[in-house]
Amino acid sequence: LSGQTFAITGANSGLGYETMRVLALRGAHVIGIARTQAKADKACSSIKGHTTPLFLDLNDWGSIVSCADRIRQLKLSLDGLICNAGIMALPELELSNGVEKQFAVNHLGHFILINQLMPQVLAADQGRFVILSSGLHTNAERGIEFDNLDGSRHYDPWKAYGVSKLANALCSRELARRISSKAATSNCLHPGVVPTGLVKNLPGWQRFGAKHFGWLFMKTIPQGAATSCYVATNPELNSISGSYFEDCSIAVNSTYVGDDAMALKLWEVSESLTSDFLL
Protein backbone atom coordinates (compact mmCIF):
# COMPACT_ATOMS: atom_id res chain seq x y z
CA LEU A 1 0.00 0.00 0.00
CA SER A 2 3.03 2.25 -0.15
CA GLY A 3 2.17 5.51 -1.85
CA GLN A 4 -1.58 5.11 -1.39
CA THR A 5 -3.78 7.43 0.67
CA PHE A 6 -6.95 6.54 2.56
CA ALA A 7 -9.32 8.68 4.60
CA ILE A 8 -11.42 7.09 7.33
CA THR A 9 -14.10 8.49 9.63
CA GLY A 10 -14.38 7.29 13.20
CA ALA A 11 -10.62 6.88 13.43
CA ASN A 12 -10.75 6.90 17.23
CA SER A 13 -13.35 4.12 17.44
CA GLY A 14 -12.46 0.45 17.76
CA LEU A 15 -13.09 -0.55 14.14
CA GLY A 16 -11.86 2.71 12.67
CA TYR A 17 -8.68 2.71 14.72
CA GLU A 18 -7.86 -0.89 13.84
CA THR A 19 -8.51 -0.31 10.14
CA MET A 20 -6.30 2.76 10.21
CA ARG A 21 -3.55 0.89 12.09
CA VAL A 22 -3.52 -1.98 9.59
CA LEU A 23 -3.42 0.32 6.55
CA ALA A 24 -0.66 2.52 8.01
CA LEU A 25 1.34 -0.52 9.05
CA ARG A 26 1.42 -1.57 5.40
CA GLY A 27 2.73 1.73 4.17
CA ALA A 28 -0.41 3.72 3.39
CA HIS A 29 -0.86 7.36 4.29
CA VAL A 30 -4.02 7.41 6.41
CA ILE A 31 -6.07 10.52 7.09
CA GLY A 32 -7.66 9.69 10.43
CA ILE A 33 -10.86 11.64 10.97
CA ALA A 34 -12.53 11.86 14.37
CA ARG A 35 -15.27 13.97 15.94
CA THR A 36 -12.78 16.32 17.60
CA GLN A 37 -9.24 17.31 16.73
CA ALA A 38 -8.04 16.01 20.11
CA LYS A 39 -9.48 12.56 19.42
CA ALA A 40 -7.99 12.52 15.92
CA ASP A 41 -4.59 13.61 17.27
CA LYS A 42 -4.63 10.92 19.94
CA ALA A 43 -5.60 8.15 17.51
CA CYS A 44 -3.03 9.11 14.90
CA SER A 45 -0.17 9.71 17.34
CA SER A 46 -0.50 6.18 18.73
CA ILE A 47 -0.10 4.53 15.33
CA LYS A 48 3.18 3.75 13.58
CA GLY A 49 3.26 5.06 10.05
CA HIS A 50 2.17 8.08 8.05
CA THR A 51 -1.04 9.54 9.44
CA THR A 52 -2.75 12.92 9.25
CA PRO A 53 -5.32 13.78 11.96
CA LEU A 54 -8.39 15.78 10.95
CA PHE A 55 -11.79 16.27 12.51
CA LEU A 56 -15.40 16.59 11.54
CA ASP A 57 -18.67 16.10 13.36
CA LEU A 58 -21.18 14.20 11.21
CA ASN A 59 -23.88 16.05 13.14
CA ASP A 60 -22.40 19.40 12.08
CA TRP A 61 -22.56 19.49 8.31
CA GLY A 62 -20.51 22.66 8.03
CA SER A 63 -17.63 20.88 9.74
CA ILE A 64 -17.81 18.15 7.08
CA VAL A 65 -17.28 20.73 4.35
CA SER A 66 -14.41 22.27 6.30
CA CYS A 67 -12.74 18.88 6.70
CA ALA A 68 -13.10 18.17 2.99
CA ASP A 69 -11.55 21.56 2.25
CA ARG A 70 -8.52 20.63 4.36
CA ILE A 71 -8.17 17.33 2.54
CA ARG A 72 -8.32 19.12 -0.80
CA GLN A 73 -5.54 21.42 0.40
CA LEU A 74 -3.31 18.35 0.71
CA LYS A 75 -3.55 18.05 -3.09
CA LEU A 76 -3.72 14.26 -3.00
CA SER A 77 -5.88 11.74 -4.73
CA LEU A 78 -7.66 9.34 -2.38
CA ASP A 79 -7.26 5.64 -3.02
CA GLY A 80 -10.04 5.00 -0.54
CA LEU A 81 -12.70 6.82 1.47
CA ILE A 82 -13.88 4.59 4.32
CA CYS A 83 -17.14 5.78 5.90
CA ASN A 84 -16.88 4.05 9.25
CA ALA A 85 -18.27 6.36 11.95
CA GLY A 86 -21.80 6.16 13.31
CA ILE A 87 -24.23 6.16 16.22
CA MET A 88 -26.64 3.43 17.23
CA ALA A 89 -30.04 2.93 18.85
CA LEU A 90 -30.66 6.32 20.43
CA PRO A 91 -33.21 5.53 23.15
CA GLU A 92 -35.34 8.62 22.49
CA LEU A 93 -36.17 10.39 19.25
CA GLU A 94 -33.67 13.14 18.52
CA LEU A 95 -33.67 15.39 15.48
CA SER A 96 -30.67 16.74 13.61
CA ASN A 97 -30.93 19.05 10.64
CA GLY A 98 -34.66 18.35 10.56
CA VAL A 99 -34.50 14.54 10.38
CA GLU A 100 -34.04 11.64 12.78
CA LYS A 101 -30.52 11.89 14.17
CA GLN A 102 -29.25 8.41 13.24
CA PHE A 103 -30.31 8.97 9.64
CA ALA A 104 -28.71 12.43 9.67
CA VAL A 105 -25.40 11.25 11.13
CA ASN A 106 -24.94 7.76 9.74
CA HIS A 107 -26.20 8.47 6.24
CA LEU A 108 -26.55 12.15 5.38
CA GLY A 109 -23.28 13.20 7.04
CA HIS A 110 -21.38 10.61 5.06
CA PHE A 111 -23.39 11.47 1.94
CA ILE A 112 -22.03 15.01 2.16
CA LEU A 113 -18.47 13.78 2.71
CA ILE A 114 -18.72 11.41 -0.27
CA ASN A 115 -19.95 14.24 -2.48
CA GLN A 116 -17.25 16.61 -1.27
CA LEU A 117 -14.41 14.14 -1.81
CA MET A 118 -15.68 12.39 -4.93
CA PRO A 119 -13.22 14.22 -7.25
CA GLN A 120 -10.29 13.08 -5.07
CA VAL A 121 -11.40 9.43 -5.10
CA LEU A 122 -12.12 9.47 -8.83
CA ALA A 123 -8.65 10.94 -9.43
CA ALA A 124 -6.96 7.83 -8.01
CA ASP A 125 -5.90 5.01 -10.31
CA GLN A 126 -8.53 2.78 -8.71
CA GLY A 127 -10.34 4.73 -6.03
CA ARG A 128 -12.68 2.99 -3.62
CA PHE A 129 -15.66 4.14 -1.60
CA VAL A 130 -16.16 1.79 1.36
CA ILE A 131 -19.33 2.37 3.38
CA LEU A 132 -20.04 0.48 6.58
CA SER A 133 -23.60 -0.76 6.79
CA SER A 134 -24.85 -3.43 9.22
CA GLY A 135 -26.72 -6.70 9.18
CA LEU A 136 -29.32 -4.79 11.19
CA HIS A 137 -30.37 -2.99 8.02
CA THR A 138 -33.02 -5.74 7.98
CA ASN A 139 -34.69 -3.90 10.89
CA ALA A 140 -35.95 -1.47 8.24
CA GLU A 141 -38.86 -3.78 7.49
CA ARG A 142 -40.55 -1.24 5.20
CA GLY A 143 -37.39 0.05 3.58
CA ILE A 144 -36.73 3.78 3.70
CA GLU A 145 -39.91 5.44 4.91
CA PHE A 146 -39.54 8.76 3.14
CA ASP A 147 -42.64 10.13 4.87
CA ASN A 148 -41.13 9.46 8.30
CA LEU A 149 -37.56 10.70 8.05
CA ASP A 150 -38.20 12.99 11.04
CA GLY A 151 -39.68 10.16 13.13
CA SER A 152 -42.93 12.08 13.62
CA ARG A 153 -45.13 9.14 12.61
CA HIS A 154 -43.35 6.59 14.77
CA TYR A 155 -39.95 5.98 16.34
CA ASP A 156 -38.19 2.83 17.46
CA PRO A 157 -34.46 2.98 18.28
CA TRP A 158 -33.51 -0.22 16.46
CA LYS A 159 -35.75 0.30 13.46
CA ALA A 160 -34.40 3.82 13.03
CA TYR A 161 -30.86 2.45 13.21
CA GLY A 162 -31.83 -0.14 10.61
CA VAL A 163 -33.13 2.59 8.32
CA SER A 164 -29.85 4.50 8.61
CA LYS A 165 -27.83 1.36 7.83
CA LEU A 166 -30.08 0.47 4.90
CA ALA A 167 -29.52 4.02 3.69
CA ASN A 168 -25.74 3.42 3.86
CA ALA A 169 -26.13 0.32 1.68
CA LEU A 170 -28.46 1.98 -0.82
CA CYS A 171 -26.19 5.03 -1.03
CA SER A 172 -23.29 2.74 -1.90
CA ARG A 173 -25.33 0.98 -4.57
CA GLU A 174 -26.53 4.18 -6.25
CA LEU A 175 -23.03 5.64 -6.03
CA ALA A 176 -21.70 2.53 -7.81
CA ARG A 177 -24.19 3.15 -10.63
CA ARG A 178 -23.21 6.80 -10.93
CA ILE A 179 -19.47 6.10 -11.17
CA SER A 180 -19.79 2.96 -13.30
CA SER A 181 -17.96 4.61 -16.20
CA LYS A 182 -14.96 5.37 -13.96
CA ALA A 183 -12.21 3.15 -12.58
CA ALA A 184 -13.49 3.75 -9.04
CA THR A 185 -15.81 1.40 -7.14
CA SER A 186 -18.30 1.66 -4.31
CA ASN A 187 -19.15 -1.18 -1.94
CA CYS A 188 -20.69 -1.54 1.50
CA LEU A 189 -20.14 -4.08 4.23
CA HIS A 190 -21.31 -5.57 7.49
CA PRO A 191 -18.29 -5.80 9.84
CA GLY A 192 -20.00 -8.27 12.15
CA VAL A 193 -21.14 -7.88 15.74
CA VAL A 194 -18.20 -6.20 17.43
CA PRO A 195 -17.82 -4.82 21.00
CA THR A 196 -17.30 -1.13 20.21
CA GLY A 197 -18.45 2.14 21.75
CA LEU A 198 -21.74 1.84 19.85
CA VAL A 199 -23.09 -0.36 22.66
CA LYS A 200 -23.22 2.59 25.06
CA ASN A 201 -26.92 3.18 24.36
CA LEU A 202 -27.89 -0.41 25.14
CA PRO A 203 -29.71 -1.26 28.39
CA GLY A 204 -27.41 -2.08 31.26
CA TRP A 205 -28.05 -5.82 31.18
CA GLN A 206 -27.17 -5.94 27.47
CA ARG A 207 -23.94 -4.02 28.05
CA PHE A 208 -23.08 -6.44 30.86
CA GLY A 209 -23.76 -9.42 28.60
CA ALA A 210 -21.70 -7.98 25.77
CA LYS A 211 -18.78 -7.28 28.12
CA HIS A 212 -18.69 -10.63 29.89
CA PHE A 213 -20.15 -13.06 27.36
CA GLY A 214 -19.63 -11.31 24.05
CA TRP A 215 -16.77 -13.65 23.19
CA LEU A 216 -19.40 -16.34 22.62
CA PHE A 217 -21.06 -14.53 19.71
CA MET A 218 -19.07 -11.40 18.87
CA LYS A 219 -16.07 -10.85 16.63
CA THR A 220 -12.96 -9.25 18.01
CA ILE A 221 -12.20 -5.76 16.79
CA PRO A 222 -9.41 -6.98 14.45
CA GLN A 223 -11.79 -9.59 13.03
CA GLY A 224 -14.41 -6.90 12.49
CA ALA A 225 -11.94 -4.59 10.75
CA ALA A 226 -10.79 -7.34 8.39
CA THR A 227 -13.66 -6.88 5.92
CA SER A 228 -13.11 -3.11 5.79
CA CYS A 229 -9.45 -3.63 4.95
CA TYR A 230 -10.32 -6.32 2.42
CA VAL A 231 -12.88 -4.22 0.56
CA ALA A 232 -10.64 -1.15 0.64
CA THR A 233 -7.48 -2.80 -0.69
CA ASN A 234 -7.84 -6.25 -2.24
CA PRO A 235 -6.79 -6.06 -5.93
CA GLU A 236 -9.22 -8.85 -6.82
CA LEU A 237 -12.05 -6.39 -6.22
CA ASN A 238 -10.91 -3.84 -8.80
CA SER A 239 -14.01 -4.46 -10.93
CA ILE A 240 -16.48 -5.30 -8.14
CA SER A 241 -18.87 -2.47 -7.36
CA GLY A 242 -22.32 -2.09 -5.86
CA SER A 243 -21.97 -5.19 -3.68
CA TYR A 244 -22.61 -5.97 -0.02
CA PHE A 245 -19.80 -7.76 1.85
CA GLU A 246 -19.61 -9.80 5.03
CA ASP A 247 -16.72 -11.94 6.30
CA CYS A 248 -14.55 -10.80 3.37
CA SER A 249 -17.04 -12.19 0.85
CA ILE A 250 -20.01 -10.92 -1.13
CA ALA A 251 -23.02 -11.74 1.02
CA VAL A 252 -26.73 -12.31 0.59
CA ASN A 253 -28.65 -9.31 1.86
CA SER A 254 -32.22 -8.10 2.19
CA THR A 255 -34.37 -7.37 -0.85
CA TYR A 256 -34.23 -3.65 -0.14
CA VAL A 257 -30.44 -3.47 -0.50
CA GLY A 258 -30.88 -4.38 -4.16
CA ASP A 259 -33.82 -2.01 -4.74
CA ASP A 260 -32.41 0.32 -7.37
CA ALA A 261 -35.53 2.49 -7.47
CA MET A 262 -35.35 3.06 -3.72
CA ALA A 263 -31.62 3.76 -3.99
CA LEU A 264 -32.20 6.40 -6.65
CA LYS A 265 -34.99 8.06 -4.66
CA LEU A 266 -32.83 8.08 -1.54
CA TRP A 267 -30.02 9.76 -3.44
CA GLU A 268 -32.35 12.44 -4.81
CA VAL A 269 -33.95 13.07 -1.41
CA SER A 270 -30.51 13.20 0.20
CA GLU A 271 -29.37 15.78 -2.36
CA SER A 272 -32.39 17.88 -1.54
CA LEU A 273 -31.84 17.66 2.23
CA THR A 274 -28.14 18.52 2.04
CA SER A 275 -28.00 20.79 -1.00
CA ASP A 276 -26.35 23.70 0.85
CA PHE A 277 -23.37 21.49 1.73
CA LEU A 278 -22.67 19.77 -1.58
CA LEU A 279 -20.14 20.74 -4.24
C-alpha positions in Angstrom: 0.0 0.0 0.0 3.0 2.3 -0.1 2.2 5.5 -1.9 -1.6 5.1 -1.4 -3.8 7.4 0.7 -6.9 6.5 2.6 -9.3 8.7 4.6 -11.4 7.1 7.3 -14.1 8.5 9.6 -14.4 7.3 13.2 -10.6 6.9 13.4 -10.8 6.9 17.2 -13.4 4.1 17.4 -12.5 0.5 17.8 -13.1 -0.5 14.1 -11.9 2.7 12.7 -8.7 2.7 14.7 -7.9 -0.9 13.8 -8.5 -0.3 10.1 -6.3 2.8 10.2 -3.6 0.9 12.1 -3.5 -2.0 9.6 -3.4 0.3 6.6 -0.7 2.5 8.0 1.3 -0.5 9.1 1.4 -1.6 5.4 2.7 1.7 4.2 -0.4 3.7 3.4 -0.9 7.4 4.3 -4.0 7.4 6.4 -6.1 10.5 7.1 -7.7 9.7 10.4 -10.9 11.6 11.0 -12.5 11.9 14.4 -15.3 14.0 15.9 -12.8 16.3 17.6 -9.2 17.3 16.7 -8.0 16.0 20.1 -9.5 12.6 19.4 -8.0 12.5 15.9 -4.6 13.6 17.3 -4.6 10.9 19.9 -5.6 8.2 17.5 -3.0 9.1 14.9 -0.2 9.7 17.3 -0.5 6.2 18.7 -0.1 4.5 15.3 3.2 3.8 13.6 3.3 5.1 10.0 2.2 8.1 8.1 -1.0 9.5 9.4 -2.8 12.9 9.3 -5.3 13.8 12.0 -8.4 15.8 11.0 -11.8 16.3 12.5 -15.4 16.6 11.5 -18.7 16.1 13.4 -21.2 14.2 11.2 -23.9 16.1 13.1 -22.4 19.4 12.1 -22.6 19.5 8.3 -20.5 22.7 8.0 -17.6 20.9 9.7 -17.8 18.2 7.1 -17.3 20.7 4.4 -14.4 22.3 6.3 -12.7 18.9 6.7 -13.1 18.2 3.0 -11.6 21.6 2.2 -8.5 20.6 4.4 -8.2 17.3 2.5 -8.3 19.1 -0.8 -5.5 21.4 0.4 -3.3 18.3 0.7 -3.6 18.0 -3.1 -3.7 14.3 -3.0 -5.9 11.7 -4.7 -7.7 9.3 -2.4 -7.3 5.6 -3.0 -10.0 5.0 -0.5 -12.7 6.8 1.5 -13.9 4.6 4.3 -17.1 5.8 5.9 -16.9 4.1 9.3 -18.3 6.4 12.0 -21.8 6.2 13.3 -24.2 6.2 16.2 -26.6 3.4 17.2 -30.0 2.9 18.9 -30.7 6.3 20.4 -33.2 5.5 23.2 -35.3 8.6 22.5 -36.2 10.4 19.2 -33.7 13.1 18.5 -33.7 15.4 15.5 -30.7 16.7 13.6 -30.9 19.1 10.6 -34.7 18.4 10.6 -34.5 14.5 10.4 -34.0 11.6 12.8 -30.5 11.9 14.2 -29.2 8.4 13.2 -30.3 9.0 9.6 -28.7 12.4 9.7 -25.4 11.3 11.1 -24.9 7.8 9.7 -26.2 8.5 6.2 -26.5 12.1 5.4 -23.3 13.2 7.0 -21.4 10.6 5.1 -23.4 11.5 1.9 -22.0 15.0 2.2 -18.5 13.8 2.7 -18.7 11.4 -0.3 -19.9 14.2 -2.5 -17.3 16.6 -1.3 -14.4 14.1 -1.8 -15.7 12.4 -4.9 -13.2 14.2 -7.2 -10.3 13.1 -5.1 -11.4 9.4 -5.1 -12.1 9.5 -8.8 -8.7 10.9 -9.4 -7.0 7.8 -8.0 -5.9 5.0 -10.3 -8.5 2.8 -8.7 -10.3 4.7 -6.0 -12.7 3.0 -3.6 -15.7 4.1 -1.6 -16.2 1.8 1.4 -19.3 2.4 3.4 -20.0 0.5 6.6 -23.6 -0.8 6.8 -24.8 -3.4 9.2 -26.7 -6.7 9.2 -29.3 -4.8 11.2 -30.4 -3.0 8.0 -33.0 -5.7 8.0 -34.7 -3.9 10.9 -36.0 -1.5 8.2 -38.9 -3.8 7.5 -40.6 -1.2 5.2 -37.4 0.0 3.6 -36.7 3.8 3.7 -39.9 5.4 4.9 -39.5 8.8 3.1 -42.6 10.1 4.9 -41.1 9.5 8.3 -37.6 10.7 8.1 -38.2 13.0 11.0 -39.7 10.2 13.1 -42.9 12.1 13.6 -45.1 9.1 12.6 -43.3 6.6 14.8 -39.9 6.0 16.3 -38.2 2.8 17.5 -34.5 3.0 18.3 -33.5 -0.2 16.5 -35.8 0.3 13.5 -34.4 3.8 13.0 -30.9 2.4 13.2 -31.8 -0.1 10.6 -33.1 2.6 8.3 -29.8 4.5 8.6 -27.8 1.4 7.8 -30.1 0.5 4.9 -29.5 4.0 3.7 -25.7 3.4 3.9 -26.1 0.3 1.7 -28.5 2.0 -0.8 -26.2 5.0 -1.0 -23.3 2.7 -1.9 -25.3 1.0 -4.6 -26.5 4.2 -6.3 -23.0 5.6 -6.0 -21.7 2.5 -7.8 -24.2 3.1 -10.6 -23.2 6.8 -10.9 -19.5 6.1 -11.2 -19.8 3.0 -13.3 -18.0 4.6 -16.2 -15.0 5.4 -14.0 -12.2 3.1 -12.6 -13.5 3.7 -9.0 -15.8 1.4 -7.1 -18.3 1.7 -4.3 -19.2 -1.2 -1.9 -20.7 -1.5 1.5 -20.1 -4.1 4.2 -21.3 -5.6 7.5 -18.3 -5.8 9.8 -20.0 -8.3 12.1 -21.1 -7.9 15.7 -18.2 -6.2 17.4 -17.8 -4.8 21.0 -17.3 -1.1 20.2 -18.5 2.1 21.7 -21.7 1.8 19.8 -23.1 -0.4 22.7 -23.2 2.6 25.1 -26.9 3.2 24.4 -27.9 -0.4 25.1 -29.7 -1.3 28.4 -27.4 -2.1 31.3 -28.1 -5.8 31.2 -27.2 -5.9 27.5 -23.9 -4.0 28.0 -23.1 -6.4 30.9 -23.8 -9.4 28.6 -21.7 -8.0 25.8 -18.8 -7.3 28.1 -18.7 -10.6 29.9 -20.1 -13.1 27.4 -19.6 -11.3 24.0 -16.8 -13.7 23.2 -19.4 -16.3 22.6 -21.1 -14.5 19.7 -19.1 -11.4 18.9 -16.1 -10.9 16.6 -13.0 -9.3 18.0 -12.2 -5.8 16.8 -9.4 -7.0 14.5 -11.8 -9.6 13.0 -14.4 -6.9 12.5 -11.9 -4.6 10.7 -10.8 -7.3 8.4 -13.7 -6.9 5.9 -13.1 -3.1 5.8 -9.4 -3.6 4.9 -10.3 -6.3 2.4 -12.9 -4.2 0.6 -10.6 -1.1 0.6 -7.5 -2.8 -0.7 -7.8 -6.2 -2.2 -6.8 -6.1 -5.9 -9.2 -8.9 -6.8 -12.1 -6.4 -6.2 -10.9 -3.8 -8.8 -14.0 -4.5 -10.9 -16.5 -5.3 -8.1 -18.9 -2.5 -7.4 -22.3 -2.1 -5.9 -22.0 -5.2 -3.7 -22.6 -6.0 0.0 -19.8 -7.8 1.9 -19.6 -9.8 5.0 -16.7 -11.9 6.3 -14.6 -10.8 3.4 -17.0 -12.2 0.8 -20.0 -10.9 -1.1 -23.0 -11.7 1.0 -26.7 -12.3 0.6 -28.7 -9.3 1.9 -32.2 -8.1 2.2 -34.4 -7.4 -0.8 -34.2 -3.7 -0.1 -30.4 -3.5 -0.5 -30.9 -4.4 -4.2 -33.8 -2.0 -4.7 -32.4 0.3 -7.4 -35.5 2.5 -7.5 -35.4 3.1 -3.7 -31.6 3.8 -4.0 -32.2 6.4 -6.7 -35.0 8.1 -4.7 -32.8 8.1 -1.5 -30.0 9.8 -3.4 -32.3 12.4 -4.8 -33.9 13.1 -1.4 -30.5 13.2 0.2 -29.4 15.8 -2.4 -32.4 17.9 -1.5 -31.8 17.7 2.2 -28.1 18.5 2.0 -28.0 20.8 -1.0 -26.3 23.7 0.8 -23.4 21.5 1.7 -22.7 19.8 -1.6 -20.1 20.7 -4.2 
